[in-house]
């Protein structure tokens, strides 16, 4: 009886692990949050470094190209790059345009991937700020990144009161898939548990020989030795 109880406990723990296993939608990511955050911090540092000294146009482009797609670099330079006799430079400002957002890089900073895993959306909701030199209403800031080969590149920045329709659509789709996978896992676990609860050990297992009439004292002792 003690052995049967031990087996039951082990089985229930296995069922619990099975039901709570990660769903297909969340089991793997093209890149971890930590690595993505580190990449964005490096991209921001590259932008800020352009304020430190004058450079040639090619040098400026070379600083940004490991992190941004060409279309984004052009937009950034159009808004921020200045030229004089010494070369090209980016000046600091309280109203940065096309700079990496001031993400908190916490649980508030969300990362969503498309189904193919070749596009990522990094976004955060910023609450309204009415004090200080810069004020703004509550809004979302979203960076779109594209994977080319094994590398990621920032391709778009979107700021709006609501999340973009494309991002919202992807999140809704993934949530539906997650709910379906979780429901399927629960049903499968329930079926296994149901079969176990109605399992007849006297019919199918060696316990039937121990808990019914033993055929001989010698045989019963042999079986008990096996099960110790």
C-alpha positions as CSV (number, residue, x, y, z in Angstrom):
1,X,0.0,0.0,0.0
2,X,2.9,2.3,0.8
3,X,4.5,1.7,-2.5
4,X,1.2,2.4,-4.4
5,X,0.9,5.7,-2.5
6,X,4.5,6.7,-3.5
7,X,3.8,5.9,-7.1
8,X,0.6,7.9,-7.1
9,X,2.4,11.0,-5.6
10,X,5.2,10.7,-8.3
11,X,2.6,10.4,-11.0
12,X,0.7,13.5,-9.9
13,X,3.9,15.5,-9.8
14,X,4.7,14.4,-13.3
15,X,1.2,15.4,-14.5
16,X,1.6,18.8,-12.8
17,X,4.9,19.3,-14.7
18,X,3.3,18.3,-17.9
19,X,0.3,20.6,-17.6
20,X,2.5,23.6,-16.7
21,X,5.1,23.1,-19.3
22,X,5.9,26.1,-21.6
23,X,3.6,26.4,-24.7
24,X,4.9,26.4,-28.2
25,X,4.3,30.2,-28.5
26,X,6.6,31.0,-25.6
27,X,9.1,28.1,-25.5
28,X,11.8,29.8,-27.6
29,X,12.7,33.2,-28.8
30,X,15.0,34.3,-31.7
31,X,16.9,36.4,-29.2
32,X,16.7,36.7,-25.4
33,X,15.4,39.9,-23.7
34,X,18.8,40.4,-22.1
35,X,20.7,40.4,-25.4
36,X,18.0,42.5,-27.1
37,X,18.3,45.1,-24.3
38,X,22.1,45.1,-24.5
39,X,21.9,45.6,-28.3
40,X,19.6,48.6,-27.9
41,X,21.8,50.2,-25.3
42,X,24.8,49.8,-27.6
43,X,22.8,51.4,-30.4
44,X,21.9,54.3,-28.2
45,X,25.6,54.7,-27.1
46,X,26.5,54.8,-30.8
47,X,24.1,57.6,-31.5
48,X,25.3,59.6,-28.5
49,X,29.0,59.1,-29.4
50,X,28.3,61.3,-32.5
51,X,28.0,64.3,-30.2
52,X,31.6,63.9,-28.9
53,X,33.6,65.0,-31.9
54,X,33.6,65.9,-35.6
55,X,33.7,63.1,-38.1
56,X,33.6,62.6,-41.8
57,X,30.2,61.5,-43.3
58,X,31.5,58.0,-43.9
59,X,32.7,57.7,-40.3
60,X,29.3,58.8,-39.0
61,X,27.6,56.2,-41.2
62,X,30.1,53.6,-40.0
63,X,29.2,54.2,-36.4
64,X,25.5,53.7,-37.0
65,X,25.5,50.9,-39.6
66,X,26.0,47.9,-37.2
67,X,22.7,48.8,-35.5
68,X,20.4,50.5,-37.9
69,X,19.1,49.9,-41.4
70,X,20.0,52.4,-44.1
71,X,16.5,53.9,-44.2
72,X,16.6,54.6,-40.4
73,X,20.2,56.1,-40.6
74,X,19.0,58.5,-43.3
75,X,16.1,59.7,-41.2
76,X,18.3,60.1,-38.1
77,X,21.0,62.0,-39.9
78,X,18.5,64.3,-41.7
79,X,17.1,65.3,-38.3
80,X,20.3,65.4,-36.2
81,X,23.5,65.8,-38.3
82,X,25.1,69.2,-38.7
83,X,28.1,70.1,-40.9
84,X,30.6,72.9,-40.6
85,X,34.3,73.4,-41.5
86,X,35.5,70.8,-39.1
87,X,33.2,68.0,-40.3
88,X,29.9,66.4,-39.2
89,X,28.5,66.3,-35.7
90,X,25.3,65.7,-33.8
91,X,24.3,68.2,-31.2
92,X,22.6,67.3,-27.9
93,X,19.0,68.3,-27.5
94,X,16.1,68.0,-25.1
95,X,14.0,66.8,-28.0
96,X,15.9,63.9,-29.5
97,X,14.4,62.7,-32.8
98,X,15.0,59.1,-34.0
99,X,17.1,58.3,-30.9
100,X,16.6,55.1,-29.1
101,X,13.7,55.7,-26.6
102,X,14.5,56.0,-22.9
103,X,13.3,52.5,-22.2
104,X,13.4,51.3,-18.6
105,X,14.7,47.9,-19.7
106,X,12.5,46.3,-17.1
107,X,9.3,44.2,-17.1
108,X,7.6,47.3,-18.6
109,X,9.7,47.0,-21.7
110,X,8.0,44.4,-23.9
111,X,9.4,42.4,-26.8
112,X,7.1,40.8,-29.4
113,X,8.2,38.7,-32.4
114,X,6.3,37.9,-35.5
115,X,5.5,34.3,-36.4
116,X,8.6,34.0,-38.7
117,X,10.9,35.3,-36.0
118,X,12.6,37.7,-38.3
119,X,10.9,40.9,-37.0
120,X,10.8,42.2,-33.4
121,X,8.8,45.0,-31.7
122,X,10.2,46.5,-28.6
123,X,7.9,48.9,-26.9
124,X,7.0,50.6,-23.6
125,X,4.1,52.7,-22.3
126,X,5.2,56.1,-21.0
127,X,2.9,57.8,-18.6
128,X,2.3,61.5,-19.0
129,X,4.9,63.9,-17.7
130,X,4.0,67.6,-17.1
131,X,7.0,68.8,-15.0
132,X,10.5,69.6,-16.1
133,X,11.9,71.0,-19.3
134,X,10.2,68.3,-21.4
135,X,6.5,67.4,-21.0
136,X,4.4,64.9,-22.9
137,X,1.1,63.0,-22.8
138,X,0.8,59.3,-22.1
139,X,2.0,57.3,-25.1
140,X,3.6,54.2,-26.5
141,X,7.1,54.2,-28.1
142,X,7.8,51.2,-30.3
143,X,11.0,50.2,-32.1
144,X,10.8,47.7,-35.0
145,X,13.8,45.5,-35.6
146,X,14.5,43.2,-38.6
147,X,16.7,40.2,-38.6
148,X,19.0,39.9,-41.6
149,X,21.0,36.6,-41.4
150,X,22.1,36.4,-37.8
151,X,22.1,40.1,-37.1
152,X,19.3,42.5,-36.0
153,X,18.9,46.0,-37.3
154,X,16.6,48.8,-36.1
155,X,14.3,49.9,-39.0
156,X,11.5,52.0,-37.6
157,X,10.4,54.1,-34.6
158,X,6.8,54.7,-33.9
159,X,5.3,57.0,-31.2
160,X,1.5,57.0,-30.6
161,X,-1.3,57.1,-28.1
162,X,-2.1,53.5,-28.9
163,X,0.0,50.5,-30.0
164,X,0.3,50.1,-33.8
165,X,-2.3,47.9,-35.5
166,X,0.3,45.5,-36.7
167,X,1.7,45.0,-33.2
168,X,-1.7,44.7,-31.7
169,X,-2.7,42.1,-34.2
170,X,0.4,40.0,-33.5
171,X,-0.1,40.1,-29.8
172,X,-3.8,39.1,-30.1
173,X,-2.8,36.2,-32.4
174,X,-0.1,34.9,-30.0
175,X,-2.4,35.2,-27.0
176,X,-5.0,33.1,-28.8
177,X,-2.4,30.4,-29.6
178,X,-1.2,30.4,-26.0
179,X,-4.7,29.9,-24.7
180,X,-5.3,27.0,-27.1
181,X,-2.0,25.3,-26.2
182,X,-2.7,25.7,-22.5
183,X,-6.2,24.2,-22.9
184,X,-4.8,21.3,-24.9
185,X,-2.2,20.6,-22.2
186,X,-4.8,20.7,-19.4
187,X,-7.1,18.3,-21.4
188,X,-4.2,15.9,-22.1
189,X,-3.1,15.9,-18.4
190,X,-6.7,15.4,-17.3
191,X,-7.1,12.3,-19.6
192,X,-3.9,10.8,-18.2
193,X,-5.0,11.5,-14.6
194,X,-8.4,10.0,-15.3
195,X,-6.9,6.8,-16.7
196,X,-4.6,6.5,-13.7
197,X,-7.4,7.0,-11.2
198,X,-9.5,4.3,-12.8
199,X,-6.5,2.0,-13.2
200,X,-7.0,-1.5,-11.8
201,X,-3.8,-2.7,-10.2
202,X,-5.2,-6.1,-9.4
203,X,-5.7,-6.8,-13.1
204,X,-2.7,-5.4,-14.8
205,X,0.2,-5.3,-12.3
206,X,2.4,-7.4,-10.1
207,X,0.5,-5.9,-7.0
208,X,-2.3,-8.3,-7.8
209,X,-0.1,-11.2,-6.7
210,X,0.8,-9.5,-3.4
211,X,-2.6,-8.2,-2.3
212,X,-4.6,-11.3,-3.4
213,X,-4.0,-14.9,-2.3
214,X,-0.2,-15.7,-2.7
215,X,0.4,-18.8,-4.6
216,X,3.1,-19.8,-2.1
217,X,4.9,-18.2,0.8
218,X,8.2,-18.5,-1.1
219,X,6.8,-16.8,-4.2
220,X,5.2,-14.0,-2.1
221,X,8.6,-13.4,-0.4
222,X,10.3,-13.3,-3.8
223,X,7.9,-10.6,-5.1
224,X,8.2,-8.5,-2.0
225,X,12.0,-8.5,-2.4
226,X,11.6,-7.2,-5.9
227,X,9.4,-4.3,-4.8
228,X,11.6,-3.1,-1.9
